[in-house]
Amino acid sequence: MGKNLTLKDLAQKLGLSTSTVSRALQNNPAISDDTRLRVNKFAKKIGYYPDALAKSLKNKKSYTIGVIVPEISHFFFSSVIDGIEDVTYKDGYTIMVTKSNEDFEREVLNLESLISNRVAGVIASISQNTKTGKHFYNIINRGIPLVLFDRVLDDLDVHKIVGDDFEKVYEMVNHLIDSGYQNIAYLAGPSHLNITMNRVDGYKKALIDNNIELMDGLIMNINLNENDGFEGAKTLIREFPKVDAICCVNDPVALGVYKYLNKVGIKIPDKIGVTGFSNNPSSETINPPMTTVDQQGYKMGRKAAKILLQKINNESIDSLDKTHIIEGELIIRDSSRKNNIN
């Protein structure tokens, strides 16, 4: 209607007091159903939106939660965001999503932006280049609750939501061995990341338990993208021609491996088995369908949001342990079934 309508404007048009209109918009049970319906219907008709900043100033409380992810295009992170939003929405919060693009400096800027916007709390997963949590003390020291998920930092005493990475890679490598693979390589992420360390440990334990020699050269630390998967596969095949299976730290890396093996005519899974991690939708539609791990990103997001809201509302949290594990699921598909072994 040409200007930003205020609560007072809405009350005048309805012939009601501002307090009645305010409570009706908040679905306060003290207001009759007829009045609540009338107010909300008219507000929608004329395009009235509550002033979130004014509400925050009045209540001395922000209703925005900041989220920092390495990227949004990766299905795992988008599913975590869905889980966060579904929980926070019900409590009247909106989320402000920022992405680091796997860059530490951009992550720092994202954090500064969220502080400037006076968020009530932050949920974050660090970039692949982040090695320290010092920048997060900018919000911790301000009393802003912080929850980390998936890629977390040991130097921060905050609640962390993680997957059972060690167990799932251990289970995956055992499946490869049972399927007849013996020379199994691992394309891992940057060595300092918790997900890398836990997944590599699971890989090593599976080989040791099956009396298979550990060869350090078969573990390659690369970045977490498709191109590095392509180049990593090229290096492995060149330096270790006997490799017959490649485990990958995530699905994008595994997709890069697929592209290289297809380019040079190496058949999956007959010549080389390939596994991913994260269960991107594409993992089921590529040929052959990819064995991977469903990290339950949606559940991880919901858990992170619930804990953050408890911290914001100063509620006690059932578990004294600040590390919360979301159990994943190994999904076996054709990419790891050598000679169609089931």
Buried (B, 14 or more C-beta within 10 A) or exposed (E): EEEEBBBEBBBEBBEBEBEBBBBBBEEEEEBEEEBBEBBBEBBEEEEBEBBEEEBBEEEEEBBBBBBBBBBBEBBBBBBBBEBBBEBBEEEEBEBBBBBBEBBBEBBBBBBEBBBEEBBBBBBBBBBBBBBEBEBBEBBBEEEBBBBBBBBBBEEBEBBBBBBBBBBBBBBBBBBBBEBBBBBBBBBBBBEBBBBBBBBBBBBBBBBEEBEBEEEEEBBBBBBBBBEBBBBBBBBBBEEBEEBBBBBBBBBBBBBBBBBBBEEEEBEBBEEBBBBBBBBBEBBEEBEBBBBBBBBBBBBBBBBBBBBBBBBBEEEEEEEEEBEBBBEBEBBBBBBBBBEEEE
